[in-house]
Amino acid sequence: MVFLRGRLRAKGRMLPPSPPASAGTTIALYDAEGTDHSLAVSDVSPDRLNDRQLLWIDMTPARDVAAVAAALGLAPETVAGLDAAAPEPALFVHDGYVHVVAVAPGDVPGGRPSVLHCIVGPNWIVTAHDHAIAFLDNFGERIRGDSALGGITSHEFLAAILEEHVTNYFAELHSIEAGLDRLDLTVLAGRVDEDDLLRELVASRLRLAKLRRLLAPHRELVAVLSRAEFRVLAGTVSDDPFERLGELLERALQGMETTRDAIVGSFDIYTTRVAHGANKVMKLLTVVSVTLLMPTLLAGVMGMNSLPRFLSSGSVFVVTILAMFGLALGTLAIARGRSWI
């Protein structure tokens, strides 16, 4: 058995008529020469499948796992691995099938990551997960009525599921970027609570970091899936169906770097707005200080005990008061004329 640890996510191709069930087991048989239809667990017989048929079994490990394992000849360690917590992606190559583990973000921001097991044999594939996975449900919803999916190999179908998995990360990035755009507009409009803004920026940064920690290890998994020796071990001689998957994964990781820069840019907009506000306050304080400076100086001079007697008359007092007001108003007029206030 070959074992590898890595990480991954996907974009979609064509998919099954009946969407995966959130609980229990759904079995769809795609027949390129006949009619696609659903099967019961008791009807599963991989030996009767031909190259123009594809069997997709979607299940939760708590239901029907023993019957499915017996029908497909799954090893005990594979069955045990379906219930094990998988903190990172992995690849196991067995005699007759391969077992791929992928990790996707939760369906709600900050939610528990979803672990998807894909067990792939000749003309059949099993997807197992402990709770509903939105992207997998959407993947299945795209197929309506009869299809030609029976004409593709199970490894091509696996590549389609993993592409959908990676595309799901793009949806998470778009959600973060939409939130950043909203924050930027709020800051630029001046309608922002600084504490709330900082909390949202920190939450976005942590969410992005979590997404990258989930996705980045899939590089190793995709690299092994794309190697020629894997196709030999897996028993397939078709062209590499995972080439586009690797390109999609790298674009997703690059998109995360771009989103991280956008978060830094949003913080820069916030700090610039704060600095602009502080600059306006400093201008106001400076104008107030200069406005009061000259009247204060005049009041200090006129209040000296050593002034000549004629400066102590009532008329001089009135003139002094008027001069103080005149100096203050003149300063304010100059500041207003230069747009300081």
Beta strands, then each sheet from edge to edge (+ up, - down):
strand 1: 2-5
strand 2: 25-31
strand 3: 37-38
strand 4: 53-59
strand 5: 90-94
strand 6: 97-104
strand 7: 114-121
strand 8: 124-128
sheet 1: 1+ 5- 6+ 7- 8+ 4+ 2- 3+
end
